[in-house]
Each structure stands twice: as structure tokens, then as C-alpha cells.
Amino acid sequence: MQIYLDYSATTPVRAEAMALMQQVMTEQWGNPSSLHQWGQRAATVLETAREQVAELLQAVPDSIVFTSGGTESNNLAIWGIAQQYTIPQHLIISSVEHSAISEPVRLLEKWGWQVTRLPVDAHGRVDPNDLQAALRRNTVLVSIIYGQSEVGTLQPIETLGQIVRDHGALFHTDAVQVAGRIPINLQQLPVDLLSVSSHKLYGPQGAGALYVRPGVELHPLLKGGGQEFKLRSGTQAVPLIAGFGQAAVLAAQEMISEIPRLIRLRDRLFDRLADVPILVPTGDRLHRLPHHVSFHLSHADSETLSGQTIVRQMNLAGIGISSGSACHSGKLVPSPVLLAMGLSDRLAKTGIRLTLGRHTTDADIDWTAMVLKQVLKRLASEPLLSSTSR
């Protein structure tokens, strides 16, 4: 039995998106910047996809800048603002950002920028009061992740964005895990820049977008032909963008029914594993991505109890999950997100994540829970299941 529960890492491309991409590659393969009919057919595909992604986000089409994915969108947001200043300024991020935010910010810090990293509570959530206190006269940008990929916590983006807007700074959010899973209305949300990625919502890898609120000025990362409103030079990957647009349409259509289904399956998995004392849920159970389940171990006295070990054992059983820790130069590195949430170095190596998708069933949930219990029981040095174990 093969069960994929790593939908936060990537999703399978929908058949409808693949069919459209094949059509575009066969019939509308021109350069969309060309004025002849071949180019204009491709340009029509491109602008249709722009409208489709804009509709998913409730934004105007001209605010959508196509990129290669979430990482580029995040970098364009950070560097696009920072490059406008010859004198280093102040920016704010959370302590649980994706590396596509934290790494460029770390480089800016080396170049003299002042950086505030907001703490989070034990559930990974930012306190709006901390943001308010951190703002300075020279704060030019705040970037706070919308939905945390490792622990599933949703931030109070509307409240945070309004605080930043009232202060007069710009606000960016990495919504890669949120777009297509939770409704986003950028006509109402106080956000200036927002990153999305195609392959998180059943579109192809290699396509993404940055929403840029009309009136916000950015400096491009790439210099050249001036495509994408002069913000992203280079001939657009029209087939990939077409697939992205098709996936966005389907996500918007199915979201109302898919959200409650995923929440039910998510909570079913939490419930099935509630009798395993060694498994401690991570993230905020109330303010949480609908498809996201995550844990760390309550204790870890042995190297055999790392998150990566559990992932490998689950893979041997035909179940795909993921771990927040990483291996660098042969050494297991604790998850920065779990460290920011107050876990010790050792426990921060024990995080696991199971993320659900449109193909996940009740049977998948029940089988996964049973197998994970067996894996933990085999790996642990003491009994894991309580006397009420089913």
C-alpha cells in the first residue's frame, strides 16, 4: 500500500493542468513578446493564466508577476525593496520564516541592515503586540509567513498587516502553503506583497507568482528584456504558467468543499494518534492549515529517535511523510522552527510532518496511524502506547 502524505512539499500535477500544458506546447509555443500571430497566441495563454491566478487571490491581474516559484517570489519581495536604499534600513521577519526569507535577510544583515526577528509562542504564533513594539522610524519592510510549512500554524495576517500599514511600512507574506488551500482576498487583506507557488496547489513545478499591490515599487532581480512589467526579465515559461492558471481555477472551484474534508481527515489523524504519549502535536491546533498534521517526540534519549529515522521507516512501509530537521555534513541539525518554539536541540531533531491532499482517504489515515504506532514502538526503548490504546 502506497500512501503519499507530503503534500506540503509538493503536489501531483492535475490531469487538467497537464492536458493544457501539452496543448500549449503543441499549439501555442510562441514567444509571448513577439508581435506575430504565434507570439500573440502565447501571449493570450499567458494573460489568461494571469487572470486565473488573480481570481484565486481576488486581486487585479496586473498585480500578478510570474516567477519560477515561491523562492524567487520571496527573494523578489525582499531584494526588490532593499535595493531601493543606498543606506541600510530596518526590516522585521518572524523567527519561523522559510529559508527563502531568512537567508536573504541574513545576507542583508551582513551588509548593515538592522533586522528584528519576532519571537513566537510555543505554538509558533506571532504576538501582534511584539510587532507593534518592534516597528521603528526606519522600518521599511515586514515579512511574516502566512502558514508555516513545518508546524502548520497560521499567523494573524490581517491584524499584523494592518499594524504595518498604519505604521507606513510595507508588508509581505509568504503564502505558499496557504494559496489554494484557504481563501485569500487581496482586495481586503492589508498586504502589499504576497508569494505563491504553482506546485503546492496541483500545478507544475517551476512556476509561481508574486502579488505586488498597485503603486508598490520594486527593483527587479533580473535585468534584460523587461518582461512581467519590467520586474522579471526572461521569456516566460508559458506552458508551466498555463498549468499554474488551470490549477488555480480548479483550486478556487473546489476550496469550499475541500477545506472541511481536509480538516476532518486532519483531525481524524490527530485523534488516531492521541493515545501515543511520546507524540506531541506541534503548531496551533485552532489556527492551523486544514491539511497539516505535525508532531515532535516528548523525549529523545537515543539517536534512533530522530525525525529523519521515522521518515525512513515510514518510507519502507510505503508511506511518504517528512521531517523538519536536516542533515549537513553528516550531522543532524535541529529544526530552526522548533527551536524558535522553545524546544531543546535534541527534541528539535524529532519533528515529523504529515500533510494531506485531494487524494487522501479515511483508509489512508487509519492505515498511517497504525503503521506509525508500530514504527515508534519498534524504535523506542520503552512502551509508547497508553493502556487505552486501540
VEXDREN-2710 file (C-alpha; in Angstrom, 1 decimal):
% VEXDREN-2710
k/r/px/py/pz
1/MET/0.0/0.0/0.0
2/GLN/1.5/3.3/-1.1
3/ILE/0.3/6.5/0.7
4/TYR/1.7/10.0/0.0
5/LEU/1.3/12.4/2.9
6/ASP/3.8/15.1/2.0
7/TYR/1.5/17.5/0.1
8/SER/3.2/20.5/1.7
9/ALA/6.4/19.5/-0.1
10/THR/4.8/19.2/-3.5
11/THR/1.5/18.0/-5.0
12/PRO/0.9/15.8/-8.1
13/VAL/0.0/17.8/-11.2
14/ARG/-3.6/17.7/-12.0
15/ALA/-4.6/15.9/-15.2
16/GLU/-6.4/19.1/-16.4
17/ALA/-3.3/21.1/-16.0
18/MET/-1.1/18.5/-17.8
19/ALA/-3.5/18.4/-20.7
20/LEU/-3.5/22.2/-21.1
21/MET/0.3/22.3/-20.9
22/GLN/0.5/19.6/-23.6
23/GLN/-1.8/21.7/-25.8
24/VAL/0.2/24.9/-25.2
25/MET/3.5/23.2/-26.0
26/THR/2.0/21.8/-29.2
27/GLU/-0.1/24.7/-30.5
28/GLN/0.8/27.9/-28.6
29/TRP/4.5/27.6/-28.3
30/GLY/5.4/31.1/-29.5
31/ASN/7.3/33.8/-27.6
32/PRO/4.6/35.9/-25.9
33/SER/6.7/39.0/-26.5
34/SER/6.6/38.5/-30.3
35/LEU/4.1/40.6/-32.3
36/HIS/3.2/38.0/-34.9
37/GLN/0.3/35.5/-34.5
38/TRP/2.4/32.8/-32.9
39/GLY/3.6/35.1/-30.3
40/GLN/0.1/36.6/-29.7
41/ARG/-1.4/33.1/-29.2
42/ALA/1.2/32.5/-26.5
43/ALA/0.5/36.0/-25.0
44/THR/-3.2/35.2/-24.8
45/VAL/-2.4/32.0/-22.8
46/LEU/-0.1/34.0/-20.5
47/GLU/-2.7/36.7/-19.8
48/THR/-5.4/34.1/-19.3
49/ALA/-3.3/32.4/-16.6
50/ARG/-2.6/35.8/-15.0
51/GLU/-6.3/36.4/-14.7
52/GLN/-6.9/33.0/-13.3
53/VAL/-4.2/33.3/-10.6
54/ALA/-5.5/36.8/-9.8
55/GLU/-9.0/35.4/-9.4
56/LEU/-7.8/32.8/-6.9
57/LEU/-6.3/35.6/-4.9
58/GLN/-9.1/38.2/-5.5
59/ALA/-6.5/40.6/-7.0
60/VAL/-6.3/42.6/-10.2
61/PRO/-4.5/40.8/-13.0
62/ASP/-1.8/43.4/-13.4
63/SER/-0.7/42.9/-9.8
64/ILE/0.5/39.3/-10.6
65/VAL/4.1/38.9/-11.6
66/PHE/5.0/35.4/-12.7
67/THR/8.2/33.8/-11.3
68/SER/9.8/30.4/-11.2
69/GLY/8.3/29.6/-7.8
70/GLY/7.9/30.6/-4.1
71/THR/11.7/31.0/-3.5
72/GLU/12.1/33.5/-6.3
73/SER/8.9/35.3/-5.3
74/ASN/10.2/35.7/-1.7
75/ASN/13.6/36.9/-2.9
76/LEU/12.0/39.4/-5.3
77/ALA/9.9/40.8/-2.4
78/ILE/12.9/41.2/-0.1
79/TRP/15.5/42.4/-2.6
80/GLY/13.0/44.4/-4.7
81/ILE/12.5/46.6/-1.6
82/ALA/16.0/46.5/-0.2
83/GLN/17.7/47.5/-3.5
84/GLN/15.9/50.9/-3.4
85/TYR/18.0/52.0/-0.4
86/THR/21.6/53.1/-0.6
87/ILE/21.7/53.4/3.2
88/PRO/20.7/50.2/5.2
89/GLN/17.3/50.4/6.8
90/HIS/15.4/48.2/9.3
91/LEU/13.2/45.2/8.5
92/ILE/11.3/42.7/10.5
93/ILE/10.6/39.0/10.0
94/SER/9.4/36.2/12.2
95/SER/11.6/33.6/13.8
96/VAL/9.8/30.8/11.9
97/GLU/10.2/32.0/8.3
98/HIS/11.1/29.7/5.4
99/SER/14.7/29.9/4.4
100/ALA/13.7/31.7/1.2
101/ILE/13.1/34.7/3.5
102/SER/15.5/34.1/6.3
103/GLU/18.6/33.6/4.1
104/PRO/18.3/36.8/2.0
105/VAL/17.6/38.7/5.2
106/ARG/20.7/37.2/6.8
107/LEU/22.8/38.5/3.9
108/LEU/21.2/41.9/4.2
109/GLU/22.1/41.9/7.9
110/LYS/25.8/41.3/6.9
111/TRP/25.5/44.3/4.7
112/GLY/24.5/46.5/7.6
113/TRP/20.7/46.2/7.6
114/GLN/19.1/46.2/11.0
115/VAL/16.9/43.1/11.4
116/THR/14.4/42.2/14.1
117/ARG/13.2/38.6/14.3
118/LEU/10.0/38.4/16.2
119/PRO/9.6/35.6/18.7
120/VAL/6.8/33.1/18.6
121/ASP/4.9/31.3/21.3
122/ALA/5.0/27.6/21.9
123/HIS/2.5/27.1/19.1
124/GLY/4.6/29.1/16.6
125/ARG/2.4/32.2/16.5
126/VAL/3.5/35.8/16.5
127/ASP/2.1/38.2/19.1
128/PRO/0.8/41.4/17.3
129/ASN/2.0/43.4/20.3
130/ASP/5.5/42.3/19.6
131/LEU/5.3/43.5/16.1
132/GLN/3.9/46.8/17.2
133/ALA/6.8/47.2/19.7
134/ALA/9.4/46.3/17.1
135/LEU/8.5/48.9/14.5
136/ARG/10.9/51.8/14.1
137/ARG/11.0/55.0/12.1
138/ASN/13.3/53.4/9.5
139/THR/11.3/50.1/9.2
140/VAL/10.7/49.7/5.5
141/LEU/9.5/46.1/5.3
142/VAL/7.9/43.5/7.4
143/SER/7.7/39.9/6.1
144/ILE/5.8/37.3/8.1
145/ILE/4.9/33.8/6.8
146/TYR/1.1/33.2/6.5
147/GLY/1.0/29.4/7.0
148/GLN/4.1/27.7/8.5
149/SER/5.0/24.7/6.4
150/GLU/6.6/22.7/9.1
151/VAL/4.2/23.0/12.0
152/GLY/1.0/24.3/10.2
153/THR/0.4/27.4/12.3
154/LEU/-1.5/30.2/10.6
155/GLN/-0.5/33.7/11.6
156/PRO/-3.0/36.6/12.3
157/ILE/-2.0/38.1/8.9
158/GLU/-4.9/40.6/8.8
159/THR/-4.0/42.1/12.2
160/LEU/-0.3/42.1/11.5
161/GLY/-0.7/43.6/8.1
162/GLN/-2.9/46.4/9.5
163/ILE/-0.4/47.3/12.1
164/VAL/2.3/47.6/9.5
165/ARG/0.1/49.6/7.1
166/ASP/-0.8/52.0/9.9
167/HIS/2.9/52.5/10.6
168/GLY/3.6/53.3/6.9
169/ALA/5.9/50.3/6.1
170/LEU/5.3/47.6/3.5
171/PHE/4.1/44.2/4.4
172/HIS/5.0/40.9/2.7
173/THR/3.7/37.4/3.4
174/ASP/4.8/34.1/2.2
175/ALA/1.5/32.4/1.3
176/VAL/3.0/29.4/-0.5
177/GLN/1.3/26.9/1.9
178/VAL/-2.0/28.9/2.0
179/ALA/-2.9/29.8/-1.6
180/GLY/-5.4/27.3/-3.0
181/ARG/-6.0/25.8/0.5
182/ILE/-7.6/28.8/2.3
183/PRO/-9.4/31.7/0.6
184/ILE/-7.3/34.8/0.1
185/ASN/-8.9/38.1/-0.7
186/LEU/-6.3/40.7/-1.6
187/GLN/-9.0/43.3/-2.1
188/GLN/-9.5/43.3/1.7
189/LEU/-6.3/41.9/3.2
190/PRO/-3.8/44.6/4.2
191/VAL/-0.9/43.0/2.2
192/ASP/1.5/44.8/-0.2
193/LEU/3.4/41.7/-1.4
194/LEU/2.4/38.0/-1.4
195/SER/4.2/34.9/-2.7
196/VAL/2.5/31.8/-4.1
197/SER/3.7/28.7/-5.8
198/SER/2.1/26.5/-8.5
199/HIS/3.3/23.1/-7.3
200/LYS/1.7/23.5/-3.9
201/LEU/-1.8/23.6/-5.5
202/TYR/-1.5/20.8/-8.1
203/GLY/0.1/22.8/-10.8
204/PRO/3.6/22.1/-12.3
205/GLN/6.9/22.8/-10.5
206/GLY/8.8/25.7/-11.9
207/ALA/6.1/28.4/-11.8
208/GLY/5.0/30.8/-9.1
209/ALA/3.9/34.4/-8.7
210/LEU/4.4/37.5/-6.6
211/TYR/1.4/39.7/-5.9
212/VAL/2.5/43.3/-6.0
213/ARG/-0.1/45.8/-4.8
214/PRO/-0.6/48.5/-7.4
215/GLY/1.5/51.5/-6.5
216/VAL/4.2/49.5/-4.7
217/GLU/7.7/50.0/-6.4
218/LEU/10.1/47.1/-6.7
219/HIS/13.5/46.8/-8.2
220/PRO/13.9/43.7/-10.4
221/LEU/16.3/40.8/-9.6
222/LEU/16.9/40.1/-13.3
223/LYS/17.9/42.7/-15.9
224/GLY/17.1/42.1/-19.5
225/GLY/14.1/42.2/-21.8
226/GLY/11.7/43.7/-19.2
227/GLN/9.1/41.0/-19.2
228/GLU/6.5/40.9/-16.4
229/PHE/6.0/44.6/-16.0
230/LYS/9.8/45.0/-16.1
231/LEU/10.1/43.1/-12.8
232/ARG/11.1/39.7/-14.1
233/SER/13.1/39.7/-17.3
234/GLY/13.3/36.5/-19.4
235/THR/10.9/34.7/-21.7
236/GLN/8.0/33.4/-19.6
237/ALA/7.6/29.6/-19.2
238/VAL/4.2/29.7/-20.9
239/PRO/3.3/26.0/-20.6
240/LEU/4.1/26.0/-16.9
241/ILE/2.2/29.2/-16.3
242/ALA/-0.8/27.9/-18.2
243/GLY/-0.8/24.8/-15.9
244/PHE/-0.5/27.1/-12.9
245/GLY/-3.5/29.0/-14.1
246/GLN/-5.6/25.9/-14.7
247/ALA/-4.7/24.6/-11.2
248/ALA/-5.7/27.9/-9.7
249/VAL/-9.1/27.8/-11.3
250/LEU/-9.7/24.3/-10.0
251/ALA/-8.5/25.2/-6.5
252/ALA/-10.8/28.1/-6.4
253/GLN/-13.8/26.0/-7.5
254/GLU/-13.1/23.1/-5.0
255/MET/-11.9/25.0/-2.0
256/ILE/-15.3/25.3/-0.3
257/SER/-15.8/21.5/-0.3
258/GLU/-12.1/20.6/0.1
259/ILE/-11.4/22.6/3.3
260/PRO/-13.9/20.8/5.6
261/ARG/-12.9/17.4/4.1
262/LEU/-9.2/18.0/4.8
263/ILE/-10.0/19.4/8.3
264/ARG/-12.0/16.2/9.1
265/LEU/-9.2/14.0/7.9
266/ARG/-6.6/16.1/9.7
267/ASP/-8.4/15.8/13.0
268/ARG/-9.0/12.1/12.4
269/LEU/-5.3/11.6/12.2
270/PHE/-4.6/13.6/15.3
271/ASP/-7.3/11.6/17.1
272/ARG/-6.0/8.2/15.9
273/LEU/-2.5/9.1/17.4
274/ALA/-3.8/10.8/20.6
275/ASP/-3.1/7.6/22.6
276/VAL/0.7/7.7/21.8
277/PRO/2.2/9.7/24.7
278/ILE/5.6/10.1/23.0
279/LEU/3.9/12.1/20.1
280/VAL/3.4/15.7/21.0
281/PRO/1.4/17.8/18.4
282/THR/3.2/20.9/17.2
283/GLY/1.8/24.1/16.0
284/ASP/-1.5/25.8/16.8
285/ARG/-4.5/23.4/16.7
286/LEU/-7.0/26.2/16.3
287/HIS/-5.2/28.5/13.9
288/ARG/-3.9/25.8/11.5
289/LEU/-3.6/24.8/7.9
290/PRO/-6.5/22.5/7.1
291/HIS/-4.3/19.7/5.7
292/HIS/-1.5/19.8/8.2
293/VAL/-0.5/17.3/11.0
294/SER/2.8/17.6/12.8
295/PHE/4.5/16.2/16.0
296/HIS/7.7/16.1/17.9
297/LEU/8.7/13.4/20.4
298/SER/8.2/14.0/24.1
299/HIS/11.7/12.7/24.8
300/ALA/14.6/11.5/22.8
301/ASP/17.4/9.6/24.6
302/SER/18.6/7.8/21.5
303/GLU/19.8/8.8/18.1
304/THR/17.4/6.2/16.7
305/LEU/14.5/8.6/17.6
306/SER/15.2/11.4/15.2
307/GLY/12.5/12.7/12.8
308/GLN/14.6/11.5/9.8
309/THR/14.7/8.0/11.2
310/ILE/11.0/7.9/11.5
311/VAL/10.6/9.2/7.9
312/ARG/12.9/6.5/6.6
313/GLN/11.0/3.8/8.5
314/MET/7.7/5.1/7.2
315/ASN/9.0/5.1/3.7
316/LEU/10.0/1.5/4.0
317/ALA/6.3/0.8/4.9
318/GLY/5.2/2.7/1.7
319/ILE/4.2/5.9/3.4
320/GLY/5.7/9.3/2.5
321/ILE/6.0/11.9/5.3
322/SER/8.7/14.5/6.1
323/SER/10.9/15.8/8.9
324/GLY/11.9/19.3/9.8
325/SER/15.4/18.5/10.8
326/ALA/18.2/18.4/8.1
327/CYS/21.5/16.7/7.7
328/HIS/24.5/18.8/7.0
329/SER/28.0/17.2/6.6
330/GLY/26.7/14.0/8.1
331/LYS/25.4/15.8/11.3
332/LEU/21.7/16.1/12.1
333/VAL/20.8/19.7/12.6
334/PRO/17.8/20.7/14.8
335/SER/14.8/22.4/13.1
336/PRO/15.1/26.2/13.4
337/VAL/11.3/26.4/13.6
338/LEU/11.1/24.0/16.6
339/LEU/14.0/25.8/18.3
340/ALA/12.2/29.1/17.9
341/MET/9.1/27.5/19.6
342/GLY/11.2/26.7/22.6
343/LEU/12.2/23.0/22.1
344/SER/15.7/21.8/23.1
345/ASP/18.3/21.0/20.4
346/ARG/17.6/17.3/20.9
347/LEU/13.8/17.5/20.7
348/ALA/14.1/19.8/17.7
349/LYS/15.6/16.9/15.8
350/THR/12.5/14.8/16.3
351/GLY/9.8/16.7/14.4
352/ILE/7.7/14.9/11.8
353/ARG/5.1/16.3/9.4
354/LEU/2.2/14.5/7.7
355/THR/0.3/16.7/5.1
356/LEU/-2.9/15.6/3.4
357/GLY/-4.2/16.3/-0.1
358/ARG/-7.1/15.7/-2.5
359/HIS/-6.2/12.0/-2.9
360/THR/-6.1/11.3/0.8
361/THR/-8.8/8.9/2.2
362/ASP/-10.1/7.8/5.6
363/ALA/-8.4/4.4/4.9
364/ASP/-5.1/6.2/4.3
365/ILE/-5.4/8.0/7.6
366/ASP/-6.2/4.8/9.6
367/TRP/-3.5/2.8/8.0
368/THR/-0.9/5.5/8.5
369/ALA/-1.8/5.8/12.2
370/MET/-1.4/2.1/12.7
371/VAL/1.9/1.9/10.9
372/LEU/3.3/5.0/12.7
373/LYS/2.5/3.4/16.1
374/GLN/4.2/0.2/15.0
375/VAL/7.3/2.1/13.9
376/LEU/7.5/4.1/17.1
377/LYS/7.1/1.1/19.2
378/ARG/9.9/-0.7/17.4
379/LEU/12.2/2.2/17.6
380/ALA/11.6/3.3/21.2
381/SER/13.3/1.9/24.2
382/GLU/10.2/2.0/26.3
383/PRO/6.4/1.3/25.8
384/LEU/4.8/4.1/23.8
385/LEU/1.1/3.3/23.9
386/SER/-1.1/4.0/26.8
387/SER/-3.4/1.5/28.4
388/THR/-6.3/2.9/26.4
389/SER/-4.5/2.1/23.1
390/ARG/-6.8/0.9/20.4
END
